[in-house]
Amino acid sequence: MAGYTKEFLVDAFCSKSKFYKVDDTFIRKLANEHYDKVGKDKFRISCALDAAAIKEFKATGYCNL
């Protein structure tokens, strides 16, 4: 697994809200709290940030899941 930072993973997760054109302020707060509670690996699993989603986020700036 690549060494993704907390900020990168939270950004990737929150980018999903851009697809729906909603403000991600509250989502970002919850995502940060969730990451702190469960850690990187469980965060990636629970937020559906698999290799394909990470690749898509890197390529397009958002995850369309």
C-alpha positions as CSV (number, residue, x, y, z in Angstrom):
1,M,0.0,0.0,0.0
2,A,1.3,3.4,-0.9
3,G,2.1,5.8,2.0
4,Y,-0.9,8.1,1.6
5,T,-1.3,10.9,4.2
6,K,-4.4,11.4,6.2
7,E,-5.1,14.7,4.3
8,F,-4.8,12.9,1.0
9,L,-7.3,10.1,2.0
10,V,-9.7,12.6,3.5
11,D,-9.5,14.7,0.3
12,A,-10.1,11.6,-1.8
13,F,-13.2,10.7,0.3
14,C,-14.5,14.2,0.4
15,S,-14.0,14.6,-3.3
16,K,-17.1,12.3,-3.8
17,S,-19.2,15.2,-2.6
18,K,-17.9,17.4,-5.5
19,F,-19.6,15.0,-7.8
20,Y,-22.9,15.9,-6.2
21,K,-21.9,19.6,-5.9
22,V,-22.5,19.8,-2.1
23,D,-20.5,21.7,0.5
24,D,-18.1,19.2,2.1
25,T,-17.3,21.1,5.3
26,F,-19.3,18.8,7.6
27,I,-18.4,15.7,5.6
28,R,-14.7,16.7,6.0
29,K,-15.1,17.1,9.8
30,L,-16.7,13.7,10.1
31,A,-14.1,12.1,7.9
32,N,-11.3,13.5,9.9
33,E,-12.9,12.3,13.2
34,H,-13.5,8.9,11.6
35,Y,-9.9,8.6,10.4
36,D,-8.6,9.5,13.9
37,K,-10.9,6.9,15.5
38,V,-10.2,3.9,13.1
39,G,-6.9,4.6,11.5
40,K,-5.7,4.5,7.9
41,D,-6.5,1.0,6.8
42,K,-10.0,0.8,8.3
43,F,-10.7,4.3,6.9
44,R,-9.8,3.2,3.4
45,I,-12.1,0.2,3.7
46,S,-15.0,2.0,5.3
47,C,-14.8,4.9,2.8
48,A,-14.4,2.6,-0.3
49,L,-11.0,4.1,-1.1
50,D,-9.6,1.1,-2.9
51,A,-6.8,1.2,-5.5
52,A,-9.3,2.1,-8.3
53,A,-10.8,5.0,-6.3
54,I,-7.4,6.4,-5.4
55,K,-6.3,6.1,-9.1
56,E,-9.5,7.9,-10.2
57,F,-9.0,10.6,-7.6
58,K,-5.4,11.2,-8.7
59,A,-6.4,11.3,-12.4
60,T,-9.6,13.4,-12.1
61,G,-9.6,15.1,-8.7
62,Y,-12.7,13.3,-7.6
63,C,-14.0,9.8,-7.0
64,N,-17.2,8.9,-8.8
65,L,-18.3,5.9,-6.8
